[in-house]
Amino acid sequence: MESRVFEMIAKEEARQRDNIELIASENFVSENVLRAVGSCLTNKYAEGYPVERTSGNKGRYYGGCEYVNELEEYACDKWREAFNTDYHVNVQPHCGANANLAAYMSVLKPGDTILAMSLDNGGHLTHGSAANFSGKLFNMCFYDVTPDGLIDMEDVRRKAIEHKPQLILAGASAYSRIIPFSEFRAIADEVGAYFMVDMAHIAGLILAGDHPSPFGLADIITTTTHKTLRGPRGGMIFCKPELAKKVDSAVFPGTQGGPLEHVIAGKAIAAEEACTPEYKEYIHAVVRNCHAMCGEFIKMGYKVVTGGTDNHLFLLDLTDTGLTGKEVQNELDLHHITLNKNCVPGETRSPQQTSGVRIGTAAMTTKGYTEADFISVAHKIDAVIKEMMASK
């Protein structure tokens, strides 16, 4: 008797095949990534690290790890190659949130101060939300954005001098413009803080040269391996070599147990794919497509946060329409268009309702969508929103 689980998987497979996927944090992995993540490596426990590592680790805590040792070292080497860096890399974090937790714990203690971007301004849940471990464990303070929605670097410096954080964090989950890493580095140096970058959303753009790189500037860099990197769900941490032991210890045994070697295999394949010219061309197309779609919404009279985009996503501020982000998200689902509700700067609604939606182009670019396709989808969304407004 076949498990009912496969019925549910088949329905989700059909949804992914048939829907227009505009969630900025989602993508479609290759068949090779799927094969690796579904491999026999899921059976193997491998707490610890390969003994070849130079971060002071004590090796694995289980026998039979000779092949996963080789795999994990290979994954680390390929990601260094992909980003052209000599930074230490840890490929074990189960997700981006775990990567951020371990990164914080590697150089901070509970109660230390972190200066970051708030959820309303485009930051991530793990950047200090009161409902998250980051807001519960650390003293969070937040820098603001300008009336145009851009990071206010004068406010960053002012808050850094005022609050004297031990760590300054740059990175976002809903910010459509270039992040000035060098300016953050200068401010961190001025106040004696660690400088950390969460590049989860823009990692692929950094790799392909479509966004300035934090390597050489940040002390610690975290990322997911899905989103624009187009790998399996998971996380990674890069750091300057002198922080390698602290970071590795914070991942295991500090915040995690056994690594998911089947997922690390998928990460290694994603790194191989990211090293190809075809991947970089794909990222260039993601950015072109985002510019085209965002520009079309602006032409149609929509309010776009920051007035445009430099990367793979943008935010529509729906305040003037009288609709909530949740309402628009739910209605578009009925039309087989998937995106997510999102807070906007100066948000007046709850995170469960929101005044905006977030749109990304990475997933449908993987499916082969062009600029013309994304412009067509923008008009489909516009038609749905106008119908909703007319029926209110």
Rosetta blueprint (number, residue, H / E / L):
1 M L
2 E L
3 S L
4 R L
5 V H
6 F H
7 E H
8 M H
9 I H
10 A H
11 K H
12 E H
13 E H
14 A H
15 R H
16 Q H
17 R H
18 D H
19 N L
20 I E
21 E E
22 L L
23 I L
24 A L
25 S L
26 E L
27 N L
28 F L
29 V L
30 S L
31 E H
32 N H
33 V H
34 L H
35 R H
36 A H
37 V H
38 G L
39 S L
40 C H
41 L H
42 T H
43 N H
44 K L
45 Y L
46 A L
47 E L
48 G E
49 Y L
50 P L
51 V L
52 E L
53 R L
54 T L
55 S L
56 G L
57 N L
58 K L
59 G L
60 R E
61 Y L
62 Y L
63 G L
64 G L
65 C L
66 E H
67 Y H
68 V H
69 N H
70 E H
71 L H
72 E H
73 E H
74 Y H
75 A H
76 C H
77 D H
78 K H
79 W H
80 R H
81 E H
82 A H
83 F H
84 N L
85 T L
86 D L
87 Y L
88 H E
89 V E
90 N E
91 V L
92 Q L
93 P L
94 H L
95 C L
96 G H
97 A H
98 N H
99 A H
100 N H
101 L H
102 A H
103 A H
104 Y H
105 M H
106 S H
107 V H
108 L L
109 K L
110 P L
111 G L
112 D L
113 T E
114 I E
115 L E
116 A E
117 M E
118 S L
119 L L
120 D L
121 N L
122 G L
123 G L
124 H L
125 L H
126 T H
127 H H
128 G L
129 S L
130 A L
131 A L
132 N L
133 F H
134 S H
135 G H
136 K H
137 L H
138 F L
139 N E
140 M E
141 C E
142 F E
143 Y E
144 D L
145 V E
146 T L
147 P L
148 D L
149 G L
150 L L
151 I E
152 D L
153 M H
154 E H
155 D H
156 V H
157 R H
158 R H
159 K H
160 A H
161 I H
162 E H
163 H H
164 K L
165 P L
166 Q L
167 L E
168 I E
169 L E
170 A E
171 G E
172 A L
173 S L
174 A L
175 Y L
176 S L
177 R L
178 I L
179 I L
180 P L
181 F H
182 S H
183 E H
184 F H
185 R H
186 A H
187 I H
188 A H
189 D H
190 E H
191 V H
192 G L
193 A L
194 Y E
195 F E
196 M E
197 V E
198 D E
199 M L
200 A L
201 H L
202 I L
203 A H
204 G H
205 L H
206 I H
207 L H
208 A H
209 G L
210 D L
211 H L
212 P L
213 S L
214 P L
215 F L
216 G L
217 L L
218 A L
219 D L
220 I E
221 I E
222 T E
223 T E
224 T E
225 T L
226 H L
227 K H
228 T H
229 L H
230 R L
231 G L
232 P L
233 R L
234 G L
235 G E
236 M E
237 I E
238 F E
239 C E
240 K L
241 P H
242 E H
243 L H
244 A H
245 K H
246 K H
247 V H
248 D H
249 S H
250 A H
251 V H
252 F H
253 P H
254 G H
255 T H
256 Q L
257 G L
258 G L
259 P L
260 L L
261 E H
262 H H
263 V H
264 I H
265 A H
266 G H
267 K H
268 A H
269 I H
270 A H
271 A H
272 E H
273 E H
274 A H
275 C L
276 T L
277 P H
278 E H
279 Y H
280 K H
281 E H
282 Y H
283 I H
284 H H
285 A H
286 V H
287 V H
288 R H
289 N H
290 C H
291 H H
292 A H
293 M H
294 C H
295 G H
296 E H
297 F H
298 I H
299 K H
300 M L
301 G L
302 Y L
303 K E
304 V E
305 V H
306 T H
307 G H
308 G L
309 T L
310 D L
311 N L
312 H L
313 L E
314 F E
315 L E
316 L E
317 D E
318 L L
319 T H
320 D H
321 T H
322 G L
323 L L
324 T L
325 G H
326 K H
327 E H
328 V H
329 Q H
330 N H
331 E H
332 L H
333 D H
334 L H
335 H L
336 H L
337 I E
338 T E
339 L L
340 N E
341 K E
342 N E
343 C L
344 V L
345 P L
346 G L
347 E L
348 T L
349 R L
350 S L
351 P L
352 Q L
353 Q L
354 T L
355 S L
356 G E
357 V E
358 R E
359 I E
360 G E
361 T L
362 A H
363 A H
364 M H
365 T H
366 T H
367 K L
368 G L
369 Y L
370 T L
371 E H
372 A H
373 D H
374 F H
375 I H
376 S H
377 V H
378 A H
379 H H
380 K H
381 I H
382 D H
383 A H
384 V H
385 I H
386 K H
387 E H
388 M H
389 M H
390 A H
391 S H
392 K L
